[in-house]
Structure formats: C-alpha cells, structure tokens
Amino acid sequence: MNSFFSYVLLGLSVSAPIGPVNAAQLDKGIRGGFLHAWFVGLGALSADLLYMLLVYFGVVHFLNTPFMKSFLWLFGFFVLTYIGIDSLKQAGKIPDGGMRGSEPLRKSLLSGFLMSISNPLSILFWLGIYGSVLAQAAAHMRTQDLIINSSAIIVGLLVWDFTMAGFASVFRKLLTNRVLMLISILSGLSLIGFGLYFGYQAFLLLAQRW
C-alpha cells in the first residue's frame, strides 16, 4: 500500500510543474467551466498513456532521435502558439458564472492531447521516470506489481487534473469578469511563451543539423 501511494505521489509530481497543459486548463475552466478544464487534462492524460506504452515497448527511443525531436518541437510550437492566440481572442468572451461555454468538449480533449503529445519534454519525463519504473520492475517486481504501480501513476495524474479543473471552476464563480479576463490573457500569453520556447528549441536542433 505504501508503494502504491508513493507512485500516486510520483504521478502528482509529474503533473504539478506549471506547463502548457495547466495553463490551458486554467483558461478553459474560466471560460467553459469544470468539464472543459477536466477534458483538457484527460486529453493530456491520453497522450501520457500513449507515451507510457511506447516506453514499455521500447519505441520511445525512436521519438528521441534528432529528426523526431525537431519535428515535435516545431509541431508543439504551432499547436501552442495557435491555442495561445485563440485564447487571447476569446479572453473577453467569458460567459456568466451560470452559463456553460459553447465550445464542444471534444475540442478541449483534442487540445490537451495535442499539447501533450507534441511536447518533447514529455518524452524525457516518461523515458526517465517510467523507464526507471520498468528497470526496477525487471529487477524486483512481478508483472502484476508493474501494472499496479503504473495504475498508481495514472491515479496521480487524474487527481491533479481533477484538482486543476476544480480550481479553475471555483475561480470562475468567485472572481469578477475583469480578473477572469486578466487570468485568461495571462494563460494565453503563457501558452504563446511555451510555443516560442518550443520554436527556439527546434531552431537550435535544426541549426546543429545544418
């Protein structure tokens, strides 16, 4: 049981650092409510699950090649910059607390998935963290222990996504529209900032190749 909770904490620690997904959850929660923020997190979680499978089957090493990292940095640059600009455009269109956002939930799900799947840092996270879990499993654990510990990591990810969505929906109900608009603008600028960082990393990798 102690081991299970330690892996839940590991999942929480992976999700907790401020990144594009957290910024997007905050923005979606302010404009669309709890479900929109949560679906962004679920989209990111689905990408994390895919990376976990790739690490398990050893395919992730292909994604860590210079060519694929350049592609992912560029893809992340376009995705985050586009979502950030769209967030800035929608910043002034915050519905009243009792109204739900008109954006379909599948769009929130897709944006979370694209932000996470196009982030090369996710590859490094899962290669280092889940790779070490697999290494430990090979030496000391049975297959069912690996499944339990992997599930615990997923539980940690879900708890954080649920918590972030809850915070965003509470902000939406308690804060004034002007403050919510400011938070939405800051979230959009944060996404653009992450996008520019991704673009810079892509430029550095391409410059090395040339």
N, C-alpha and C positions, 0 to 999 in steps of 0.2 A: 504493500500500500504506500509506504514511504517513497519507493521508487516511482510509483505511478504519479504521485503528486509532484515529485521533482521534475518529471518530464512535462507535466502540465505547466509548471513554472517556466520550463525551457520554452514552451510554446508561447507563453505570455511575453517572455523576454525577447523573442524573435519579433513579435508584433509591436511591442511598445515603442521602439525608437520612432521619432517623428519622420515620416516619409510621405511620398505622394498619395498612398492609399489612405492614410489617416487624414491628410488634408482634404482629399476628395470626400471622405465620409463626413467630415465636419460640414463641408459645403452642401452636400446632398441632403444631410439631415436638416440643416437650416431651411433649405428651400422646399424639401419634399417630405420631411418627417422621418420617423424611425425606420420604416421599411426600406425607404430609398437608401439611407445610410447603411443599413444592415446588408442590403443586397450588393452594395459596393464591396463590403467585406467578404460576402460569400463568393463573389466573383474572384476576388484576390485569393481566397482560400482554395478555390478550384484550381487556380494556377499553381499554388503551393503543393497541392496534392499531386498534380502532374509532375512537378519537379521532384517530389519525393519518389515517385515511381521511376523517373529517369535515373535518379541516383541509385535506386535499388537495382535497376537492370544495367547500370554502368554506362548508359547512353549520354549522361550529362557531360562527360569528358569531351564529347564532340561539340557540345554547345560552348565549351570553354576555349575553343580554338580562336585564334585572332580574327579569322573571317567572320565567324558567327557572332563573336563579341562585338565587332564593328557593326554588323547588321542590327543586333539587338539594341546597341546604344543609339543608332540612328532611328530605329523604329520607336524606341522609347522617347526620343527627342520629339518626333512628330506627334505621337499619341499624347504626351503630357502637355506639350505646347498647345495643341488643339483643344484639349479639355480645359486647360487653364484659361485660354482666351474665351471659350464658350462660357466658363464660369464667370468671368468678368462681365460678359454681355448680359448674363442672367442675374447679376448681383442685385439689380434694382427691382427684380420681379419676384420678391419674396411674398408668398401668399400669407393671409392672416393665419393666426395660430390654429384655428379650427378647420382650415382648408388643407387639402392634400395637394401635393404637386401634381401637375398634369402629365409629367414625363412618365413613360411606361417603365415598370420595374426592370424589364429585361435590358433596357439601356443602362441602368445603374449597374446591373450584373455584368454586362459586357465591358463597361468602362473599368470596373475593378479588375476583371480578368486581364484586359489588355495592359493595364498599368503594371500588373504584377508579372505577367508572362514576358513583357518586353524589358524588364529590369535585370540587367546582368548581375547586379548585386544580389538578387535572389538566388542566382546560380551559385555564387560564392557562399551565401548563407547556408544553402542546403547541402552543397558539397562539403563544407566544413562541419556543419552541425549534424546533419543526418548521416553524413559519411562516417563521422566518428561514432554515432549510434550503431551503425552497421558493423563497424570494426569491432566495437565492444561486443556486439551480438555474436559475431563469428567466434570470439574467444570465450565468452562466458554465458551466453544466453541461448535458450531454445527458440524455435521459430515462433511459438505462441507468445513468448516474452517480448519478442521484437514487435509483434502485432499489437500487444497491449501498450508498449511504450510509444509506438507510432500513433496509436489512438489517443494516448495522453497528450502528445504534442498537438494533435488536431483539436482536442478539447480546449487546450490553452489558447489556440488561435481563435476558436469560436467564442470563448469567454471575452477575449479582448475586443473582437468585432462587435459583440453584443453590447459591451460596455461603452465603446465609442459611439455606437448608434444611439444608445440611451442618453449619453451626454449631449449629443447634437440635438436630439429631440427636446431635451429639457431646456437647452439654450434657446431653442425656437419659441418655447412657450413663455419663458421668463424675461427675455431681453427685448428691448424696443427694436422696432424695424430699422432704425438708423444704426444701432450697434450690430444687428444681424447683417446688415448690408456691409458694414466695415469688415466683419469676420469673413463674409463671403468673398469680398475683394482680396483680403489677405490670403485666403485659401487659394484663390485663383492665381495670385502673384507667386505664391509658394509653388504651385504646380508648374508655372512657367519657369521659375527658377530651377526646379529639378530638371525640367526639359532642357534648359540651356546647359546645365551641368552634363546631362547625357550627351548633348550635341558636342560639347567640348571634349569629352572622353572619346567620342567617335572620331573627332578631328585628330586627336593625338594618336590614336591607333592607325588611322589612315596615313597620317604623316610619317609614321615609322615604317609602314609598308612601302612608301614611295621614296 
